[in-house]
Amino acid sequence: MERETRVSVFESESPSEIQLVKSRLDAAKIVSFLNDKYMSFTTTPTANTIKLMVNLKDEQRAFKIIDAFIKESDLDLTANLKN
């Protein structure tokens, strides 16, 4: 059995943002997985970043879809970059 390598393609603390991106990937027939474990001990114990992950072979397509979605949406991802 071949083991699949998964990579993170999008992160957010907002479940609604994650769901919007996940639905776009689903529509493109890209299987995605959620990883919502608590962040490391160096951060606030209540901080919970959710990661959207895909198989490595789908990474490039996923990034193209996510980039297009961000450009056409009203997600304020620049606020996340400042933190």
PyMOL commands that set and color helices and strands:
alter all, ss='L'
color gray80, all
select helices_A, chain A and resi 15-27+56-72+77-82
alter helices_A, ss='H'
color red, helices_A
select strands_A, chain A and resi 6-12+32-35+50-55
alter strands_A, ss='S'
color yellow, strands_A
deselect
rebuild
show_as cartoon
